[in-house]
Amino acid sequence: MENFDFHVTTDIRFGYDRLDELPQVLNTFGKNVLLVYGGGSIKKSGLYDKLYELFNQNDNHVVELAGVDPNPRIETVQKGAQLCKENAVDVVLPVGGGSVIDCSKAVAACRFVSGNLWENFVLKRSYNGPALPIVTVLTLAATGSEMNGTCVISNMDAQIKLGVHGTSLLPKVSFLDPTNTYSVSSYQTAAGSADILSHLMENYFNATPGTEVQDEIAEGLMKTVIKYLPLALKEPDNYTARANLMWASTLALNGLVGKGKSGSWSCHAMEHELSAFYDITHGVGLAILTPRWMAHILDDDTLPKFQRFAEEIWDVKGEEAKRTAEIGIQKLYDFFVSCGIPMTLPEVGIQTEENFEEMGQRAVAHSSISNQGFVPLHEEDVVSIYRACMSETSFV
């Protein structure tokens, strides 16, 4: 295990009927609020009206940044930053999932960034400046953005999607009410859970030795998602299922299972190119890629970890090591299928391989997967994995 700092100061308000605490929280930072949300689902669920009841009681001045895209755009960040400047915004309030929260983090920081925001904020990849305080109301269990200091922003004109990290991007307070996820569609529930699993697996499949604490926590969280996702799909208003998925999402990416490890996230690097070129759902892209990536890198060196994954997560017993590993990969693939997740690229609208070479080049250029991955990936490896995603696959 490597040296690390772990200092995550987000105030988590978990559970139902906690939103009445929002005015007190907002008053800590000021009265002028930028409300950020996506396509309008918060209006259908009644959450929007509840928020405005609280705003009116609290004498808040509210301006809105609505219509945040699932892969948030730099243009939306620019618009939000301008709203903050024009309205002397004190606090940014994203109400939604990871895309809304990521956009809000970028807005909160870019309020203080001059010039071209893509060049002066996103392309730098690391942000050391100030940001407006962020208070989140989470409505989708997926990215863990409610308790980390990272945001991912897209430039669709350039077909680039990149992450930015900064300590000031960490939300101050996050409201996690599982009942706010009752209305999330089966597709988005499954996609979000695939994202959670990917965060855990990207940290789990890592060459850093001596990380038993992190690995066993990751295994427990993976098993929790695998247990409760089918129940949430069957019973969308099952509080226990939704609560466990929501908390697993937060813990998967707040540093708990990743600190003390070095390396690079291979599947995320590859998926960011899929999203940048084709604007697909992030969690679905990760689900499609992950089993193929596993099969691609399975060898004598990686076999022990994949064998452990199969035994601990999928309870595969009594097989020789390589077959155990292969069965584990197959079970992951089959689990995604059983949850209704598309598992080939043509199913999400990617019908040809015409961009794969360029995407492979960019995946390597935009990340450290060629020298810091669990197994280093080069352009030809990435292209091979993309091609494997074009058709249904068997791993045993």
Secondary structure, DSSP 8 states (H G I E B T S, - for coil): ----------EEEESTT-GGGHHHHHHTT-SEEEEE-SSSHHHHTTHHHHHHHHHHHHT-EEEEE----SS-BHHHHHHHHHHHHHTT--EEEEEESHHHHHHHHHHHHHTT--S-HIIIIITT-B--S----BEEEE--SSS-GGGSSEEEEEETTTTEEEEEE-GGGS-SEEEE-GGGGTTS-HHHHHHHHHHHHHHHHHHHS---SS-HHHHHHHHHHHHHHHHHHHHHHH-TT-HHHHHHHHHHHHHHTSSTTTTT---B-HHHHHHHHHHHHH---HHHHHHHHHHHHHHHH-STTTHHHHHHHHHHHH---SS-HHHHHHHHHHHHHHHHHHTT---SSGGGT----TTHHHHHHHHHHTSSHHHHBSS---HHHHHHHHHHTTS-----
